[in-house]
């Protein structure tokens, strides 16, 4: 049974601008990361479970292990999820700060 691997969710407000070149580039990178239905499904799954082992993700999606791993790599590269080694497995979780930032950037359109 994996332990929850949720990163700390700081109460500090994110005061970075939601407009401008840097914000536009950040939004574009995050949008690209969520630009595939399988990655959206993974984010929804991790949000529901709060922590998840890669094998469980594969069981939930109609995709091969290697395909799921590639999608996890993209999400992790964008900072939307984190992975924590737990013995022979990796527990993945949402980074709530980055997800909240994505929501703010999209709302600023």
JODA-V860406 format. One record per residue. N is the residue number from 1. RES is the residue in one letter. SS is DSSP state (2 for helix, 1 for strand, 0 for the rest). PHI is phi in radians with two decimals (* if undefined). Layout:
N_RES_SS_PHI / N_RES_SS_PHI
This chain:
1_X_0_* / 2_X_0_-1.25 / 3_X_0_-1.55 / 4_X_0_-1.00 / 5_X_0_-2.09 / 6_X_0_-1.33 / 7_X_0_-1.20 / 8_X_0_-1.07 / 9_X_0_-1.83 / 10_X_0_-1.25 / 11_X_0_-1.50 / 12_X_0_-1.14 / 13_X_0_-1.21 / 14_X_0_-1.54 / 15_X_0_-1.68 / 16_X_0_-1.16 / 17_X_0_-1.11 / 18_X_0_-1.82 / 19_X_0_-2.29 / 20_X_0_1.97 / 21_X_2_-1.04 / 22_X_2_-1.13 / 23_X_2_-1.16 / 24_X_2_-1.10 / 25_X_2_-1.15 / 26_X_2_-1.11 / 27_X_2_-1.09 / 28_X_2_-1.07 / 29_X_2_-1.14 / 30_X_2_-1.19 / 31_X_2_-1.11 / 32_X_2_-1.10 / 33_X_2_-1.15 / 34_X_0_-1.71 / 35_X_0_-1.41 / 36_X_0_-2.32 / 37_X_2_-0.97 / 38_X_2_-1.17 / 39_X_2_-1.23 / 40_X_2_-1.10 / 41_X_2_-1.08 / 42_X_2_-1.12 / 43_X_2_-1.07 / 44_X_2_-1.09 / 45_X_2_-1.09 / 46_X_2_-1.15 / 47_X_2_-1.13 / 48_X_2_-1.18 / 49_X_2_-1.58 / 50_X_0_1.25 / 51_X_0_-2.81 / 52_X_1_-2.72 / 53_X_1_-1.56 / 54_X_2_-0.90 / 55_X_2_-1.06 / 56_X_2_-1.17 / 57_X_2_-1.12 / 58_X_2_-1.08 / 59_X_2_-1.13 / 60_X_2_-1.49 / 61_X_0_-2.02 / 62_X_0_-1.46 / 63_X_0_-2.29 / 64_X_0_-1.23 / 65_X_2_-0.92 / 66_X_2_-1.14 / 67_X_2_-1.20 / 68_X_2_-1.06 / 69_X_2_-1.04 / 70_X_2_-1.14 / 71_X_2_-1.14 / 72_X_2_-1.09 / 73_X_2_-1.09 / 74_X_2_-1.14 / 75_X_2_-1.12 / 76_X_2_-1.19 / 77_X_2_-1.06 / 78_X_0_-1.44 / 79_X_0_1.52 / 80_X_0_-1.25 / 81_X_1_-2.29 / 82_X_1_-2.19 / 83_X_1_-2.11 / 84_X_1_-2.20 / 85_X_1_-1.20 / 86_X_1_-2.29 / 87_X_0_1.20 / 88_X_0_-1.44 / 89_X_1_-1.94 / 90_X_1_-2.15 / 91_X_1_-1.57 / 92_X_1_-1.89 / 93_X_1_-2.57 / 94_X_1_-1.29 / 95_X_0_-1.67 / 96_X_2_-1.07 / 97_X_2_-1.16 / 98_X_2_-1.25 / 99_X_2_-1.09 / 100_X_2_-1.11 / 101_X_2_-1.09 / 102_X_2_-1.02 / 103_X_2_-1.07 / 104_X_2_-1.15 / 105_X_2_-1.12 / 106_X_2_-1.16 / 107_X_2_-1.10 / 108_X_0_-1.40 / 109_X_0_-1.22
